[in-house]
Amino acid sequence: MTSGKAAKILGVATSTVTAMCERGEFSGAYRPGKWWRIPLAEVQRKRQPRKPEAPRE
């Protein structure tokens, strides 16, 4: 999927998704030209809520 569609799903700006791609945060993301392509499974993985951390005392 495009970085724009991924941004909508994740609720972030397209520039944020582009930066995430450049940092290698999406496994399998590639850039066949000007725009990034990101596997749907990777976007869904990022969308899943993280487990809350244990409270610090």
C-alpha positions as CSV (number, residue, x, y, z in Angstrom):
1,M,0.0,0.0,0.0
2,T,1.1,3.6,-0.4
3,S,2.5,5.7,2.4
4,G,-0.5,7.9,2.2
5,K,-2.9,5.1,2.8
6,A,-0.7,3.7,5.6
7,A,-0.7,7.2,7.2
8,K,-4.5,7.3,7.2
9,I,-4.7,3.9,8.8
10,L,-2.1,4.7,11.4
11,G,-3.5,8.2,12.1
12,V,-0.2,10.0,11.3
13,A,1.1,12.3,8.6
14,T,2.5,10.9,5.4
15,S,5.8,12.4,6.3
16,T,5.9,10.3,9.5
17,V,5.3,7.1,7.5
18,T,8.0,8.1,5.1
19,A,10.4,8.6,8.0
20,M,9.4,5.3,9.4
21,C,10.2,3.6,6.1
22,E,13.6,5.4,5.9
23,R,14.4,4.1,9.4
24,G,13.5,0.6,8.4
25,E,10.5,0.3,10.7
26,F,8.4,-1.6,8.1
27,S,9.8,-4.9,7.1
28,G,9.4,-5.4,3.3
29,A,8.8,-1.7,2.5
30,Y,10.4,-0.7,-0.8
31,R,10.6,2.3,-3.0
32,P,10.1,1.5,-6.7
33,G,10.3,5.2,-7.7
34,K,9.4,8.3,-5.8
35,W,6.8,6.7,-3.4
36,W,7.1,4.0,-0.7
37,R,5.2,0.8,-0.8
38,I,4.4,-0.9,2.5
39,P,3.0,-4.4,3.1
40,L,-0.4,-4.3,4.6
41,A,0.6,-6.8,7.3
42,E,3.3,-4.4,8.5
43,V,0.8,-1.5,8.7
44,Q,-1.5,-3.7,10.7
45,R,1.3,-4.8,13.0
46,K,2.1,-1.2,13.8
47,R,-1.5,-0.5,14.4
48,Q,-1.9,-3.1,17.1
49,P,-1.9,-1.7,20.6
50,R,1.2,-2.3,22.6
51,K,1.1,-4.1,25.9
52,P,1.0,-1.6,28.7
53,E,4.2,-1.4,30.8
54,A,4.1,-2.4,34.4
55,P,3.6,0.5,36.7
56,R,6.8,1.9,38.1
57,E,7.1,2.3,41.8
